[in-house]
Amino acid sequence: MPDVDFDPYVILITMGRFNNLSAAPAVVKPEPSLSGLPRVISGSPPAAAQRIVVRNYNPLQRAGFFLLLLYTFSLVSLVNEVTINVLGFKPYATIVVGPLALLCAFASGDILRALNSRIGLLLVAFSLWMLATVPFSVWRTGSLQLLGDYFLKSLPIFFMTAALALRLQDCRRFINTLGIGAIVILLVAFRFSTVTQGRLAISFGSFANPNDLSTHLIVLLPFVFFMGFAGRSTVLARPLIAIALAGLVYTVLRTGSRSGFIGLVAVALMLIVKATPTQRVVLLLLFVIGSLAAVSILRGVVVERFATLFSSSSETGDLTATQRLGTIGSNQGRIYLLKRSVQMTLSHPIFGVGPGQFEVAENNRAKERGKRGLWLGTHNSYTQVSSETGIPGLILFASVLFWSLYVCNSIYRKARREARFSEIANMAFAILASLAGFSVNIFFSHIAYSYYLPMLAGLTVAFALAARKEMNEAV
């Protein structure tokens, strides 16, 4: 048997029928990468009449991928917080499963696979630039604490996803896991909801803030749509997923989050513009149902908050003076913080005031004027990055988002031309919509250092490598 260089991702071996072998030469194609340079597979596999794909995966990669799914589900569904508040104990799911998945990614030898892409290089450059800004921080200890959380809790999912999700079916399972996580959060929100000044939130944990809950659901909503109407769901499952989608729309509106409302509009427009005619009809119905349900229930402060998107004052008179001042004051506060973050960017254009230190710098500046600081974040991730890590940090951060959107859109446009690549087009469609919703939503929330960007960027890289391989091999 001739020597074959066993590629760690895929080996094409031609095999004959067991009862009728022939001597047709094998065809082995190089694996594409996002950098444009093919991976060459040397050697020649045995000759045969029928070519099939045999995928030779390291068992550690398979185990690591299973752990990655568990970790991702625990992360997006708040397993730890739900169990500790409902059952009274903490399972430490993310703390235990995450390091094991990362260890498998290292042991598989593919931990740096993400660096085959421009997205990976930009995200690593952004992370290293944040480290470089620490010596210039107004509070170095605080910046180091934030970066410790970022490098331990946010960035690893990027490398794990790119290293362990090697096939299209892996990417599909990852997307389905995100969708299931969104449905779990929806159920938790209904079961453990709390309403403060008319705004819906979860009564405990990370999503006790309505704005954070709406952001989370917007990022995950397109993956629920993929599960029901762009993936491989059964006819029986689709009505249930349709109900879940309408529930997600309702919940986002019920939070009264203005950033959530704008993000929801962005996701809806992306889905409707990119969808097939059938998908477009389904989407319109779901958004209409969810919106009508929300409008029929929304009252007072929630409507008032949405009204401030279009004017600085309100025409409704159903609110108390305190609620009215709180709503309009919140909007004015956001404008003030936006201006301050832009001013800090201009006064510290290279290194910023240090990762996570906008609040400290704003308070210091207020003290110099004999006033008290607000101790609030920028409410804008782009100016959060620019004020805290300088304009170079903003360029790198925005570039990661831009190239993620560009890669997904280019694959979507190519795949939708042929019916045999419909699943690839649908997956690109879902990731693209999630990225679009996230990119718009963070204009109104400061979550630049959360796990959302590394997770979506890692999924984009893994999906792009798998999709381009699949489409090139099918030529």
The 8 nearest C-alpha neighbors of each residue, nearest first, counted from 0:
[[1, 2, 45, 44, 3, 43, 46, 42],
 [2, 0, 3, 43, 44, 42, 45, 4],
 [1, 3, 42, 0, 4, 43, 44, 41],
 [4, 2, 42, 5, 43, 44, 1, 41],
 [3, 5, 41, 42, 6, 40, 2, 43],
 [6, 4, 3, 7, 10, 40, 55, 9],
 [5, 7, 8, 9, 10, 4, 40, 55],
 [8, 6, 9, 5, 56, 55, 57, 10],
 [9, 7, 6, 56, 55, 165, 54, 10],
 [10, 8, 54, 6, 55, 7, 11, 53],
 [11, 9, 54, 6, 53, 12, 5, 55],
 [10, 12, 52, 27, 53, 9, 13, 51],
 [13, 11, 44, 10, 14, 52, 53, 51],
 [12, 14, 50, 47, 25, 51, 49, 46],
 [15, 13, 47, 49, 50, 12, 48, 16],
 [16, 14, 47, 20, 48, 49, 17, 21],
 [15, 17, 19, 18, 20, 14, 49, 48],
 [16, 18, 19, 15, 20, 14, 47, 21],
 [17, 19, 16, 20, 15, 21, 48, 14],
 [18, 20, 16, 17, 21, 15, 48, 47],
 [21, 19, 15, 16, 47, 48, 18, 17],
 [22, 20, 48, 47, 23, 19, 15, 46],
 [21, 23, 46, 47, 24, 48, 20, 15],
 [22, 24, 47, 48, 46, 21, 25, 49],
 [25, 23, 46, 22, 47, 26, 45, 48],
 [26, 24, 46, 13, 44, 27, 23, 47],
 [25, 27, 28, 24, 11, 13, 12, 43],
 [26, 28, 11, 25, 29, 40, 43, 12],
 [27, 29, 26, 30, 472, 40, 11, 39],
 [30, 28, 39, 38, 37, 40, 31, 27],
 [29, 31, 38, 37, 468, 28, 32, 39],
 [32, 30, 37, 468, 38, 29, 36, 35],
 [33, 31, 34, 35, 36, 464, 37, 115],
 [32, 34, 116, 35, 115, 464, 31, 117],
 [33, 35, 32, 116, 36, 115, 117, 31],
 [34, 36, 33, 32, 37, 31, 116, 115],
 [35, 37, 34, 32, 31, 38, 33, 30],
 [38, 36, 31, 30, 29, 32, 39, 35],
 [37, 39, 30, 29, 31, 40, 36, 32],
 [40, 38, 29, 37, 41, 30, 28, 6],
 [39, 41, 29, 4, 38, 6, 42, 27],
 [42, 40, 4, 39, 3, 43, 5, 2],
 [41, 43, 3, 2, 4, 44, 40, 1],
 [44, 42, 3, 45, 1, 41, 2, 25],
 [45, 43, 12, 3, 25, 46, 42, 1],
 [46, 44, 13, 47, 43, 25, 0, 12],
 [47, 45, 24, 22, 25, 23, 13, 44],
 [48, 46, 15, 14, 23, 13, 22, 21],
 [47, 49, 15, 21, 23, 20, 22, 14],
 [50, 48, 15, 14, 47, 13, 51, 16],
 [49, 51, 13, 14, 12, 48, 52, 47],
 [50, 52, 13, 53, 12, 49, 14, 11],
 [53, 51, 11, 54, 12, 50, 10, 13],
 [52, 54, 10, 11, 55, 51, 12, 9],
 [55, 53, 9, 10, 56, 52, 8, 11],
 [54, 56, 9, 53, 10, 7, 57, 8],
 [57, 55, 54, 58, 7, 8, 60, 61],
 [56, 58, 60, 59, 107, 55, 61, 7],
 [59, 57, 61, 60, 56, 62, 63, 107],
 [60, 58, 62, 57, 61, 103, 63, 107],
 [61, 59, 63, 57, 58, 62, 163, 107],
 [60, 62, 58, 64, 63, 59, 65, 57],
 [63, 61, 59, 65, 64, 60, 58, 66],
 [62, 64, 100, 60, 103, 66, 61, 65],
 [63, 65, 67, 61, 163, 66, 62, 60],
 [66, 64, 62, 68, 67, 63, 61, 69],
 [65, 67, 63, 69, 100, 64, 68, 70],
 [68, 66, 64, 70, 65, 69, 100, 71],
 [69, 67, 71, 65, 66, 70, 72, 64],
 [70, 68, 66, 72, 67, 71, 73, 65],
 [69, 71, 67, 73, 68, 93, 72, 97],
 [72, 70, 74, 68, 73, 69, 67, 75],
 [71, 73, 69, 74, 75, 70, 180, 76],
 [74, 72, 78, 70, 71, 76, 77, 75],
 [73, 75, 71, 72, 77, 76, 70, 93],
 [74, 76, 72, 180, 77, 73, 71, 177],
 [75, 77, 180, 73, 184, 78, 74, 72],
 [78, 76, 80, 79, 74, 75, 73, 81],
 [79, 77, 73, 81, 76, 80, 82, 74],
 [80, 78, 82, 77, 89, 81, 90, 83],
 [79, 81, 83, 77, 82, 78, 204, 84],
 [82, 80, 78, 84, 83, 79, 85, 77],
 [81, 83, 86, 85, 79, 84, 80, 78],
 [82, 84, 88, 87, 89, 80, 81, 86],
 [85, 83, 81, 82, 87, 86, 80, 203],
 [86, 84, 82, 83, 87, 81, 88, 80],
 [87, 85, 82, 83, 88, 84, 81, 89],
 [86, 88, 83, 84, 85, 82, 89, 81],
 [89, 87, 83, 86, 82, 90, 84, 85],
 [88, 90, 83, 79, 91, 82, 87, 80],
 [89, 91, 92, 79, 88, 82, 83, 78],
 [92, 90, 94, 89, 93, 95, 79, 96],
 [91, 93, 90, 95, 94, 96, 73, 79],
 [94, 92, 97, 96, 70, 95, 91, 73],
 [93, 95, 91, 92, 97, 96, 98, 70],
 [96, 94, 92, 93, 97, 91, 98, 99],
 [95, 97, 99, 93, 70, 98, 92, 94],
 [96, 98, 100, 93, 99, 70, 95, 94],
 [99, 97, 101, 100, 96, 102, 95, 94],
 [100, 98, 102, 96, 101, 97, 103, 95],
 [101, 99, 63, 103, 97, 66, 102, 98],
 [100, 102, 98, 104, 103, 99, 159, 97],
 [101, 103, 99, 105, 104, 100, 98, 106],
 [104, 102, 63, 106, 100, 105, 101, 59],
 [103, 105, 101, 107, 110, 102, 106, 162],
 [104, 106, 102, 110, 103, 107, 108, 101],
 [107, 105, 103, 108, 104, 102, 59, 109],
 [108, 106, 104, 105, 109, 60, 59, 103],
 [107, 109, 106, 105, 110, 104, 111, 162],
 [110, 108, 112, 162, 111, 107, 104, 105],
 [109, 111, 162, 105, 104, 112, 108, 158],
 [112, 110, 113, 109, 114, 158, 162, 115],
 [113, 111, 109, 114, 110, 115, 162, 161],
 [114, 112, 111, 119, 161, 115, 116, 158],
 [113, 115, 119, 116, 112, 111, 120, 117],
 [116, 114, 113, 112, 34, 33, 32, 117],
 [117, 115, 33, 114, 118, 119, 34, 113],
 [116, 118, 120, 119, 121, 34, 115, 33],
 [119, 117, 121, 116, 120, 399, 402, 122],
 [120, 118, 114, 122, 113, 116, 117, 121],
 [119, 121, 117, 123, 118, 122, 114, 124],
 [120, 122, 124, 118, 119, 123, 399, 395],
 [123, 121, 125, 119, 124, 120, 399, 118],
 [122, 124, 126, 120, 125, 121, 127, 119],
 [123, 125, 121, 127, 122, 126, 128, 120],
 [126, 124, 122, 128, 395, 123, 127, 392],
 [127, 125, 123, 129, 128, 124, 122, 130],
 [128, 126, 130, 124, 129, 125, 123, 131],
 [127, 129, 131, 125, 130, 126, 124, 132],
 [128, 130, 126, 132, 127, 131, 388, 125],
 [131, 129, 127, 128, 132, 133, 126, 146],
 [130, 132, 128, 129, 133, 127, 134, 350],
 [131, 133, 350, 129, 130, 135, 134, 353],
 [132, 134, 136, 135, 130, 131, 353, 139],
 [135, 133, 136, 132, 139, 131, 353, 130],
 [136, 134, 133, 132, 353, 350, 137, 352],
 [137, 135, 353, 352, 133, 139, 138, 134],
 [136, 138, 352, 353, 139, 135, 360, 356],
 [139, 137, 136, 141, 140, 142, 356, 353],
 [138, 140, 142, 136, 141, 133, 143, 137],
 [141, 139, 143, 142, 138, 144, 145, 133],
 [142, 140, 144, 143, 139, 138, 145, 355],
 [143, 141, 354, 139, 145, 144, 140, 355],
 [144, 142, 146, 140, 145, 141, 147, 139],
 [143, 145, 147, 141, 142, 146, 140, 148],
 [144, 146, 142, 148, 147, 143, 149, 141],
 [147, 145, 149, 143, 148, 144, 150, 142],
 [146, 148, 144, 145, 150, 149, 143, 151],
 [147, 149, 151, 145, 146, 152, 150, 144],
 [148, 150, 146, 153, 147, 152, 151, 154],
 [151, 149, 154, 147, 148, 152, 146, 153],
 [152, 150, 148, 149, 147, 153, 155, 154],
 [151, 153, 148, 149, 150, 154, 155, 450],
 [154, 152, 450, 149, 155, 449, 150, 151],
 [153, 155, 150, 156, 157, 453, 149, 152],
 [156, 154, 157, 158, 153, 159, 152, 151],
 [157, 155, 159, 158, 154, 454, 160, 453],
 [156, 158, 457, 453, 454, 155, 160, 159],
 [159, 157, 161, 155, 156, 160, 162, 110],
 [160, 158, 156, 162, 157, 161, 163, 101],
 [159, 161, 457, 163, 157, 162, 164, 158],
 [160, 162, 461, 457, 113, 158, 159, 163],
 [163, 161, 109, 110, 159, 160, 112, 104],
 [162, 164, 64, 160, 60, 165, 161, 159],
 [165, 163, 169, 160, 161, 461, 170, 166],
 [166, 164, 163, 465, 169, 461, 8, 162],
 [167, 165, 169, 465, 168, 164, 170, 462],
 [166, 168, 170, 169, 465, 171, 466, 462],
 [167, 169, 171, 166, 170, 172, 165, 164],
 [170, 168, 166, 164, 172, 167, 171, 173],
 [169, 171, 173, 167, 168, 172, 462, 164],
 [172, 170, 168, 174, 169, 173, 175, 167],
 [173, 171, 175, 169, 170, 174, 176, 168],
 [172, 174, 170, 176, 171, 175, 169, 68],
 [175, 173, 171, 177, 176, 172, 222, 170],
 [176, 174, 178, 172, 177, 173, 179, 226],
 [175, 177, 173, 179, 174, 178, 72, 172],
 [178, 176, 180, 174, 175, 179, 181, 219],
 [179, 177, 223, 222, 175, 181, 180, 176],
 [180, 178, 182, 176, 181, 177, 175, 183],
 [179, 181, 76, 177, 183, 178, 182, 75],
 [182, 180, 184, 178, 179, 183, 219, 185],
 [181, 183, 185, 179, 184, 180, 186, 178],
 [182, 184, 180, 186, 185, 181, 76, 187],
 [185, 183, 187, 181, 186, 182, 76, 188],
 [186, 184, 182, 188, 183, 187, 181, 189],
 [187, 185, 183, 189, 188, 184, 190, 182],
 [186, 188, 184, 190, 185, 189, 191, 183],
 [189, 187, 185, 192, 201, 186, 191, 190],
 [188, 190, 186, 192, 187, 191, 185, 201],
 [189, 191, 187, 188, 192, 186, 201, 185],
 [192, 190, 188, 201, 187, 189, 202, 193],
 [193, 191, 201, 188, 189, 202, 200, 190],
 [192, 194, 202, 200, 201, 199, 195, 191],
 [195, 193, 199, 198, 197, 200, 196, 192],
 [194, 196, 198, 197, 193, 199, 200, 209],
 [197, 195, 198, 300, 194, 322, 301, 299],
 [196, 198, 195, 194, 300, 301, 199, 299],
 [199, 197, 254, 194, 195, 255, 196, 253],
 [198, 200, 254, 194, 253, 193, 209, 192],
 [199, 201, 209, 207, 193, 192, 208, 202],
 [202, 200, 192, 207, 188, 203, 206, 191],
 [201, 203, 193, 207, 192, 191, 200, 204],
 [204, 202, 207, 201, 206, 205, 84, 80],
 [205, 203, 206, 207, 80, 202, 201, 81],
 [204, 206, 207, 203, 208, 211, 212, 80],
 [205, 207, 212, 208, 201, 204, 211, 200],
 [206, 208, 201, 200, 203, 202, 205, 204],
 [207, 209, 206, 211, 210, 200, 212, 205],
 [210, 208, 200, 212, 254, 211, 199, 207],
 [211, 209, 213, 256, 212, 208, 214, 259],
 [210, 212, 214, 208, 209, 213, 206, 215],
 [213, 211, 206, 209, 215, 210, 214, 216],
 [212, 214, 251, 259, 216, 210, 215, 211],
 [215, 213, 211, 217, 212, 216, 259, 210],
 [216, 214, 212, 218, 213, 217, 211, 219],
 [215, 217, 219, 213, 218, 214, 220, 212],
 [216, 218, 214, 220, 219, 215, 213, 263],
 [219, 217, 433, 215, 216, 437, 220, 436],
 [218, 220, 216, 217, 222, 221, 181, 178],
 [219, 221, 217, 223, 222, 216, 218, 224],
 [222, 220, 224, 429, 223, 219, 433, 432],
 [223, 221, 178, 225, 224, 220, 219, 429],
 [224, 222, 178, 226, 220, 225, 221, 227],
 [223, 225, 221, 222, 227, 226, 228, 220],
 [226, 224, 229, 222, 230, 223, 227, 228],
 [227, 225, 223, 230, 224, 175, 228, 232],
 [228, 226, 237, 224, 225, 232, 240, 229],
 [227, 229, 225, 224, 230, 226, 278, 237],
 [230, 228, 225, 425, 227, 226, 224, 231],
 [231, 229, 226, 225, 232, 228, 227, 422],
 [232, 230, 233, 226, 229, 227, 228, 225],
 [233, 231, 227, 230, 236, 226, 237, 234],
 [232, 234, 236, 235, 237, 231, 227, 230],
 [233, 235, 237, 236, 232, 238, 227, 231],
 [234, 236, 233, 237, 238, 239, 232, 240],
 [237, 235, 233, 239, 234, 238, 232, 240],
 [236, 238, 240, 227, 239, 234, 235, 241],
 [239, 237, 241, 240, 236, 242, 235, 234],
 [240, 238, 242, 241, 237, 236, 243, 235],
 [239, 241, 243, 237, 242, 238, 227, 244],
 [242, 240, 238, 244, 243, 239, 237, 245],
 [243, 241, 239, 245, 240, 244, 246, 238],
 [242, 244, 240, 246, 241, 245, 247, 239],
 [245, 243, 247, 241, 246, 242, 240, 248],
 [244, 246, 289, 242, 248, 285, 247, 243],
 [247, 245, 243, 249, 244, 248, 250, 242],
 [246, 248, 244, 250, 249, 245, 243, 251],
 [249, 247, 245, 289, 251, 246, 250, 244],
 [248, 250, 289, 246, 293, 252, 247, 251],
 [249, 251, 253, 247, 252, 248, 246, 254],
 [252, 250, 213, 248, 254, 253, 249, 247],
 [253, 251, 249, 250, 254, 255, 260, 248],
 [252, 254, 250, 255, 251, 199, 249, 198],
 [255, 253, 199, 198, 209, 256, 252, 251],
 [254, 256, 301, 253, 198, 252, 257, 304],
 [257, 255, 259, 210, 254, 258, 260, 209],
 [256, 258, 260, 259, 305, 255, 261, 304],
 [257, 259, 261, 443, 256, 260, 440, 262],
 [260, 258, 256, 262, 213, 257, 261, 214],
 [259, 261, 257, 263, 258, 262, 256, 264],
 [260, 262, 264, 258, 263, 259, 265, 257],
 [263, 261, 440, 259, 265, 436, 264, 260],
 [262, 264, 260, 266, 265, 261, 259, 267],
 [263, 265, 267, 261, 262, 266, 268, 260],
 [266, 264, 262, 268, 263, 267, 436, 269],
 [267, 265, 436, 269, 263, 268, 264, 432],
 [268, 266, 264, 270, 265, 269, 271, 263],
 [267, 269, 271, 265, 270, 266, 272, 264],
 [270, 268, 266, 272, 267, 271, 432, 273],
 [271, 269, 267, 273, 268, 274, 272, 266],
 [270, 272, 268, 274, 279, 269, 273, 267],
 [273, 271, 269, 270, 274, 268, 279, 267],
 [274, 272, 270, 271, 269, 275, 428, 268],
 [275, 273, 271, 279, 278, 270, 272, 276],
 [274, 276, 278, 277, 279, 273, 271, 272],
 [277, 275, 279, 278, 280, 274, 271, 281],
 [278, 276, 280, 279, 275, 281, 274, 282],
 [279, 277, 281, 275, 280, 274, 276, 282],
 [278, 280, 276, 282, 271, 277, 281, 274],
 [281, 279, 283, 277, 282, 278, 284, 276],
 [282, 280, 278, 284, 279, 283, 285, 277],
 [283, 281, 279, 285, 284, 280, 286, 278],
 [282, 284, 280, 286, 285, 281, 287, 279],
 [283, 285, 287, 281, 282, 286, 288, 280],
 [286, 284, 282, 288, 245, 287, 283, 289],
 [285, 287, 289, 283, 288, 284, 290, 282],
 [286, 288, 290, 284, 285, 289, 291, 283],
 [289, 287, 285, 291, 286, 290, 284, 292],
 [288, 290, 245, 249, 286, 292, 248, 287],
 [289, 291, 293, 287, 292, 288, 286, 294],
 [292, 290, 294, 288, 293, 289, 287, 295],
 [291, 293, 289, 295, 290, 294, 288, 296],
 [292, 294, 290, 249, 296, 291, 295, 297],
 [295, 293, 291, 297, 296, 292, 290, 298],
 [296, 294, 292, 293, 297, 291, 298, 290],
 [295, 297, 293, 294, 298, 292, 253, 291],
 [298, 296, 294, 293, 295, 301, 302, 253],
 [297, 299, 302, 301, 296, 300, 197, 294],
 [300, 298, 301, 302, 318, 317, 303, 197],
 [299, 301, 303, 302, 197, 304, 196, 298],
 [302, 300, 255, 304, 303, 299, 298, 197],
 [303, 301, 305, 304, 300, 299, 298, 306],
 [302, 304, 300, 306, 301, 305, 299, 313],
 [303, 305, 301, 307, 306, 302, 326, 300],
 [304, 306, 302, 307, 303, 308, 257, 301],
 [305, 307, 303, 308, 304, 309, 302, 310],
 [308, 306, 310, 309, 311, 304, 305, 312],
 [309, 307, 306, 305, 310, 257, 304, 311],
 [308, 310, 307, 306, 311, 305, 312, 313],
 [311, 309, 307, 312, 308, 306, 313, 305],
 [310, 312, 307, 327, 313, 309, 308, 330],
 [313, 311, 310, 307, 327, 314, 306, 303],
 [312, 314, 315, 303, 306, 307, 311, 310],
 [313, 315, 316, 312, 303, 306, 317, 310],
 [316, 314, 313, 317, 303, 318, 299, 302],
 [315, 317, 318, 314, 313, 319, 299, 323],
 [316, 318, 315, 299, 319, 300, 298, 323],
 [319, 317, 316, 299, 322, 323, 320, 300],
 [318, 320, 322, 321, 323, 317, 316, 324],
 [319, 321, 323, 322, 324, 318, 325, 316],
 [322, 320, 324, 319, 323, 325, 318, 326],
 [323, 321, 325, 319, 324, 320, 318, 326],
 [322, 324, 320, 326, 325, 321, 318, 319],
 [325, 323, 321, 327, 328, 322, 326, 320],
 [324, 326, 322, 328, 323, 327, 329, 321],
 [327, 325, 329, 323, 328, 324, 304, 322],
 [326, 328, 330, 329, 324, 325, 323, 331],
 [329, 327, 325, 331, 330, 326, 324, 332],
 [330, 328, 332, 326, 327, 331, 325, 333],
 [331, 329, 327, 333, 332, 328, 334, 326],
 [330, 332, 328, 334, 333, 329, 335, 327],
 [333, 331, 329, 335, 330, 334, 328, 336],
 [332, 334, 336, 330, 331, 335, 337, 329],
 [333, 335, 337, 331, 332, 336, 338, 330],
 [334, 336, 332, 338, 333, 337, 339, 331],
 [337, 335, 339, 333, 377, 338, 334, 340],
 [338, 336, 334, 340, 335, 339, 377, 333],
 [339, 337, 341, 335, 336, 340, 342, 334],
 [338, 340, 342, 336, 341, 337, 343, 335],
 [341, 339, 343, 337, 342, 338, 386, 382],
 [342, 340, 344, 338, 343, 339, 337, 345],
 [341, 343, 339, 345, 344, 340, 338, 346],
 [344, 342, 346, 340, 386, 345, 341, 347],
 [343, 345, 386, 341, 348, 347, 342, 346],
 [344, 346, 342, 348, 343, 347, 341, 386],
 [345, 347, 343, 344, 348, 342, 351, 341],
 [348, 346, 351, 344, 345, 343, 349, 350],
 [349, 347, 389, 344, 345, 390, 351, 346],
 [350, 348, 389, 347, 390, 351, 391, 388],
 [351, 349, 389, 388, 132, 348, 347, 135],
 [352, 350, 389, 387, 388, 347, 386, 353],
 [351, 353, 387, 136, 137, 356, 386, 357],
 [352, 354, 136, 387, 356, 351, 133, 388],
 [355, 353, 387, 142, 356, 388, 129, 352],
 [354, 356, 142, 357, 353, 145, 387, 141],
 [357, 355, 359, 353, 358, 354, 360, 352],
 [356, 358, 360, 359, 361, 355, 387, 352],
 [359, 357, 374, 361, 356, 360, 375, 376],
 [358, 360, 362, 356, 361, 357, 363, 374],
 [359, 361, 363, 357, 362, 358, 356, 364],
 [362, 360, 358, 364, 363, 359, 357, 372],
 [361, 363, 372, 365, 359, 364, 360, 358],
 [364, 362, 360, 366, 365, 361, 359, 367],
 [363, 365, 361, 367, 362, 366, 360, 368],
 [366, 364, 370, 362, 368, 372, 367, 363],
 [367, 365, 369, 370, 363, 368, 364, 371],
 [366, 368, 364, 365, 369, 363, 370, 362],
 [369, 367, 365, 366, 370, 364, 371, 363],
 [368, 370, 366, 367, 365, 371, 364, 372],
 [371, 369, 365, 366, 368, 372, 367, 362],
 [372, 370, 365, 366, 362, 373, 369, 363],
 [371, 373, 362, 365, 374, 361, 370, 366],
 [372, 374, 375, 371, 362, 358, 361, 365],
 [375, 373, 358, 372, 362, 376, 359, 361],
 [376, 374, 373, 358, 377, 336, 378, 357],
 [375, 377, 378, 358, 445, 357, 374, 336],
 [376, 378, 379, 336, 383, 337, 445, 340],
 [379, 377, 444, 445, 443, 376, 333, 380],
 [380, 378, 442, 443, 444, 445, 377, 381],
 [381, 379, 445, 383, 447, 441, 382, 446],
 [380, 382, 383, 384, 379, 385, 393, 442],
 [383, 381, 385, 384, 380, 379, 386, 340],
 [384, 382, 380, 381, 386, 385, 377, 379],
 [383, 385, 387, 382, 381, 388, 393, 386],
 [384, 386, 389, 382, 393, 390, 388, 387],
 [387, 385, 344, 351, 343, 383, 340, 389],
 [386, 388, 351, 353, 352, 354, 384, 385],
 [389, 387, 351, 350, 392, 385, 384, 353],
 [390, 388, 351, 385, 349, 350, 348, 392],
 [389, 391, 393, 385, 392, 348, 349, 394],
 [392, 390, 394, 393, 389, 395, 349, 388],
 [393, 391, 388, 395, 390, 389, 394, 396],
 [392, 394, 385, 390, 396, 391, 395, 384],
 [395, 393, 391, 397, 392, 396, 398, 390],
 [394, 396, 398, 392, 125, 393, 397, 121],
 [397, 395, 393, 399, 398, 394, 392, 125],
 [396, 398, 400, 394, 399, 395, 393, 401],
 [399, 397, 401, 395, 400, 396, 394, 402],
 [400, 398, 396, 397, 402, 118, 401, 121],
 [399, 401, 403, 397, 398, 402, 404, 396],
 [400, 402, 398, 404, 403, 399, 405, 397],
 [403, 401, 405, 404, 399, 400, 406, 398],
 [402, 404, 400, 406, 405, 401, 399, 456],
 [403, 405, 401, 402, 407, 406, 431, 408],
 [404, 406, 402, 408, 403, 407, 401, 409],
 [407, 405, 409, 403, 408, 404, 402, 410],
 [408, 406, 410, 427, 404, 409, 405, 431],
 [407, 409, 411, 405, 410, 406, 404, 412],
 [410, 408, 412, 406, 411, 407, 405, 413],
 [411, 409, 413, 407, 408, 412, 414, 406],
 [410, 412, 424, 408, 414, 427, 409, 413],
 [413, 411, 409, 410, 415, 414, 408, 416],
 [412, 414, 410, 411, 415, 416, 409, 424],
 [415, 413, 424, 411, 420, 416, 412, 410],
 [414, 416, 424, 417, 412, 413, 411, 421],
 [417, 415, 414, 413, 418, 412, 420, 421],
 [418, 416, 419, 415, 420, 414, 421, 413],
 [417, 419, 421, 420, 416, 415, 414, 422],
 [420, 418, 417, 421, 422, 414, 423, 415],
 [419, 421, 414, 423, 418, 422, 417, 424],
 [422, 420, 424, 418, 423, 419, 415, 425],
 [421, 423, 425, 424, 420, 426, 230, 229],
 [424, 422, 426, 420, 421, 425, 427, 414],
 [423, 425, 411, 421, 414, 427, 415, 422],
 [426, 424, 428, 422, 423, 427, 229, 421],
 [425, 427, 429, 423, 428, 424, 422, 430],
 [428, 426, 424, 430, 407, 411, 425, 429],
 [427, 429, 425, 431, 426, 430, 424, 432],
 [430, 428, 221, 426, 432, 431, 427, 222],
 [431, 429, 433, 427, 432, 428, 434, 426],
 [430, 432, 434, 428, 429, 433, 407, 427],
 [433, 431, 435, 429, 434, 430, 266, 269],
 [434, 432, 218, 430, 436, 435, 431, 221],
 [433, 435, 437, 431, 432, 436, 438, 430],
 [436, 434, 432, 438, 433, 437, 431, 439],
 [437, 435, 266, 262, 433, 439, 434, 265],
 [436, 438, 440, 434, 435, 439, 218, 441],
 [439, 437, 435, 436, 440, 441, 434, 442],
 [440, 438, 436, 437, 441, 442, 262, 435],
 [441, 439, 262, 437, 442, 258, 438, 443],
 [442, 440, 444, 443, 380, 439, 438, 379],
 [441, 443, 379, 440, 439, 444, 380, 381],
 [442, 444, 379, 441, 378, 258, 440, 445],
 [445, 443, 378, 379, 441, 380, 442, 446],
 [444, 446, 380, 378, 379, 447, 377, 383],
 [445, 447, 449, 448, 380, 444, 441, 379],
 [446, 448, 380, 449, 445, 384, 383, 381],
 [447, 449, 446, 149, 450, 153, 452, 451],
 [450, 448, 446, 451, 447, 153, 452, 149],
 [449, 451, 153, 453, 452, 454, 448, 154],
 [452, 450, 454, 449, 453, 455, 153, 218],
 [451, 453, 455, 454, 450, 456, 449, 447],
 [454, 452, 157, 456, 450, 455, 154, 451],
 [453, 455, 457, 451, 157, 452, 456, 156],
 [454, 456, 458, 452, 457, 453, 459, 451],
 [455, 457, 459, 453, 458, 454, 452, 403],
 [458, 456, 157, 454, 460, 161, 160, 459],
 [457, 459, 455, 461, 456, 460, 462, 160],
 [460, 458, 456, 462, 457, 461, 463, 455],
 [459, 461, 463, 457, 462, 458, 161, 464],
 [462, 460, 161, 458, 464, 463, 459, 164],
 [461, 463, 459, 465, 460, 464, 466, 458],
 [462, 464, 466, 460, 465, 461, 459, 467],
 [465, 463, 461, 467, 462, 466, 32, 468],
 [464, 466, 462, 468, 166, 463, 167, 467],
 [467, 465, 469, 463, 468, 464, 462, 470],
 [468, 466, 470, 469, 464, 465, 471, 463],
 [467, 469, 465, 471, 466, 470, 31, 30],
 [468, 470, 466, 472, 467, 471, 465, 473],
 [471, 469, 473, 467, 472, 468, 466, 474],
 [472, 470, 468, 473, 474, 469, 467, 31],
 [473, 471, 469, 470, 474, 468, 28, 467],
 [472, 474, 470, 471, 469, 468, 419, 420],
 [473, 471, 472, 470, 469, 468, 28, 467]]
